[in-house]
Amino acid sequence: MADRLEEYRRKRDAARTPEPVPAERPRRSRAGDRARFVIQQHHARSLHWDLRLERDGVLVSWAVPRGLPRDQGRNHLAVHTEDHPMEYLDFSGEIPAGEYGGGRMLIHDRGTYRCEKWQDREVVVELRGKRTTGRYVLFATGGRDGRDWMVRRTDPPPPGWSAMPDLVAPMRPTPAGRLPTDQAAWGYELRWDGTRAVAYVSGGRLRLLSDAGEEVTGKYPWLRPMAEALAPTEVVLDGVLVRIDSAGKVRPARGGRSTVDAQYLLVDLLWLEGVSSLELPYPQRRELLDSLALAGPHWQTPPWFPGAGAETMRAAREQGLPGVVAKRLDSAYEPGRRSRAWRSVDAS
């Protein structure tokens, strides 16, 4: 019998990598419905996920750049890689730079699977993990010596699941001459002089759309690491792109590679992990947003202040900001509308 780990060993130096590199050949096994799988999140040259299925004493492996699809409407690329040893079921750690697959490896999920079909060009399995459940088909598409495959979910997602929206037009405030009189019924945010943009994050990748729905991802490459930091979370975020000049003034962010003064200020959450939050009241959306703890070199979640209109306005004036945005605590998110449930009040 051919040594199914020969390619795996050839690509690795056991003295230089913490990965398991067993010397012996794998032994065939018949695990049946107790066959195991692992999904690893691999921060290599580009973020991807590795799906590994126990089969005949090894882990048959695919690299999935965007992770497994969570609904039936998407096919994701899955690159068939070399078989891995069974010890890889428990592996996590840092593969040294310069070594094959160099980067951080984390265990995203593991469990057992039921095999419905296993052929050279098509595999159908039902995964039963802690974070991943569902029926998936992997199928070869040709090219690169049979390495190019696709993976598709074939059973319905969990009840209540909704696909990530393609476009959510930002909600806009109505200009107002003064703060609301019933201040306790409102929440307040500092108003930023910047460029509105909605971020769609899936599989560690970012799609950024302007307030007019224009694709602008390529103009702000410094924001892409935010998507990797969020992985594997899928989310739609509303925010403002700004830059801070040498005098400390906040201005609209410029496109391009300069990142010294660039920031994406996150102010709302519109969809999270298959559930729309548009109908939720403002404090609940902010609670979901705050729970993500989004803070990085070029992105952050500024605070909001329930019932503290006068204090927020004072802070805006002290910081030289244009004003505040008052948002009714019971307000839903109204895509594309200029609503009186949000009010923009100048600091002057």
Buried (B, 14 or more C-beta within 10 A) or exposed (E): EEEBBEEBBEBBEEEEBBBBBEEEBBEEEEBEEEBBBBBBBBBBEEBBBBBBBBBBBBBBBBBBBBBBBBBBEBBBBBBBBBBBBBEBBEBBEEBEEEBBBBBEBBEBBBBBBBBEEBEEEEBBBBBBBEEBBBBBBBBBBEEEEEBBBBBBBEEEBEEEEEBBBEEBBBBBBEEBEEBBEEBEBBBBBBBBBBBBBBBBBBBBBBBBBBBEBEEBBEBBEBBBBBBBBBBBEBBBBBBBBBBBEEEEEBBEBEBEEEBEBBBBBBBBBBBBEBEBBBEBBBBEBBEBBBEBEBEBEBBBBEEBBBBBBEEBBEBBEEEEBBBBBBBBBEBBBBBEBEBEBBBBBBBE
